Amino acid sequence: MAAAIRGAKAFVEEAQAKYDEAMKAKGADAPLVFPDTAFQLPMIHALMGLEITKLGQLKAVLAHCRELTAVKPSEQLWLPYLGDGLDAGVATLLALEATCAIRYLNGEPIEPGFTGFITDGILRELGIQLVDGRMPGFAAILGPAPTDEIAVHTVRELQKRSILTFLIANRDGVSMKDQLEANGVEMGWETYIVPAGRDIHSSIYVLNWAMRGALTFGGHRKGDWRACLRYTKQRIFAFGITFGPIPDDWYAVGAGAIVMGFPVISDHASTPEVRPTGVTTYEALVRQTDWKQIVPTCIEVRGVKVKVEEVDIPVSYSPAFEGERVRKEDMHVQFGGKYSTAVELLEGAELDEINDGEIIVLGKDIDEVQVGGAMDLGIHIKVAGRKMKKDFEGIFERQMHRYCNAAMGFMHTGQRDQIWCRISKAAFAAGFRLKHIGTILHAKLHDEFGGLVDKVAVTVSTDPDKVIALREQAVPVNQARDERVAGMTDESVDTFYSCTLCQSFAPNHVCVITPERLGLCGAYNWLDGQAAFEINPTGPNQPILKGACISEKTGEWENVNKFVYDNSNRTIERFCAYSLLENPMTSCGCFECILAIVPEANGVMVVNREYTGQTPIGMPFSTLAGSVGGGAQTPGFLGMGRLYLTSRKFIPAEGGLSRLVWMPKELKESLRDKLEARAAQEGLEGFVDKIADETVATTSEELLEYLAKVGHPAVAMEMMF
Ligand code: SF4
């Protein structure tokens, strides 16, 4: 703090001397103007409410600067607040602006290649992008970097994230502009690298440019310094980077930046950190001595919401490709389905645990597979963010389906540990490789969830042991996600949630997610719907107020009908949440299981995606899926999440669980505990073993024989129709 106060005092003395000299030479009425601005001296306009147009009017400004720097800096007494340092920062902003305005009055030239004062025109052009989030923020770099390599690396890292970079100040006459020039880096507004000035004074051009954002876009009035500073802190994601030991004058400018809510990141071990938050959103002054981590640290400390402009992959990327299928004959390689093991898992991480943009590929890449073959695949995404919540993990993970499908020649279906992906021969020939899966996920998570996600790292494995290990890691994570809603009932809420994420494949499909019925992909439950709406209030998960109940038995409500009608391209007029036969839910293509009526058994059977064998209705899963999906309502057939089987609301309109006559053994065993618990609630003794599976029946005759033998309750129930 002492250094900032010393620096500020020096700036105030310099401004005073400059003022005295100009007054003598030009007089009090000499016009004081920056070029092309409606805000005179913008920082003074905003913070003091003064419209300075003449030299003599600076007298009051300088007097105020002296008041702000009246305190004697102390080297020994450490105070737990920044008050005097912040005052010094404000004095620096005012004094620097006064000095630079006098420079313009004196006609002192701006060195070629530097901007000097930044006009309102540029503010209108770029500032709007800055405050509406298209440009995620700006960086002001003070001084040259220790090496040219570090200079180039730093600006490239900022450019990659579309962050505007200003180059300011010098050390022994050398500025970062010189370093970049020597390395052939193009500079200018178009490349987002803008040299502002060779001396530290030029920092005021950048800071008063930012302040004009509060006056122009924030609509705040001159002199309303509180509102202006709140605006710059909350809406302009700027930060400073300093290289090398920080001299007093840089400290003073840093204090001014901090007043505006802009933190400073220093690469030097001698810099003391200022970690309390408040004036800045997060920490105010942070040390990062690893130069490769400087930009990620800035992003984290300022809370910059990174936008990755385009998905940098060798194939076209657009939502238009979401519905594209990769047929077997066009396929270079596939993963999962019934051909190999494939799993995806997204988990939260601590901010210091991962490096943003890190993509690791473990195992063979797709050049090493026989064309048309299959490989194991594990996609493990780690996401860190200060606003990240555990509840968001499942929601982000579910977006992978959409994100991957938008790449031309990449097909993704399923979810969790049941994904099935294909890469086309054309995509392979264009250069698409496994690392590009990471590129897509990194770009899109930042793009769509930039408000919550600060860092994304992706590991893509084809090594079978690693894939199995990831699958084992994913199982309990997914179980825990499913169990969060346990105990909630449909009656306990007045709102359900929609999911229309799969409309890219099935344009009329609407999942209605209730506490007791999860989405048919099995990856979205009611709490996920709620959290997804919180993240993105205009997204595919909307609350549906149930409204008046039409039938409790079939699960039909007026508002739900209306919502489904409005959101299914006006094709589905009635929707019953609890029925298989009467206006059932539509099915997209992502269902974990298909529920189907077995009329001769007076019951229903369920088959899961992984079961490839025959079923008692004469069709395997793949044939059934062809007739059930596509967003249609097909009475008697229903796509569903596997956990719906264990719900209290499992087709009560048709008699509930006791109708279940057949299911694959693997599915039965995986759900046995939950099925037994449900059966006990219904008073169905020994029920789970009465459900036939492929070991006892794969034809309708065998099924009927078995049901009669074990005394399955469906046999004695009233006829389904
Ligand atoms: S299946 Fe339903 S819940 Fe799952 S992503 Fe698709 S629309 Fe959403």
Residues whose N, C-alpha, C, O or C-beta is under 5 A from the ligand:
A	BS01	SF4	C499 T500 L501 C502 C511 G519 L520 C521 Y524 C590
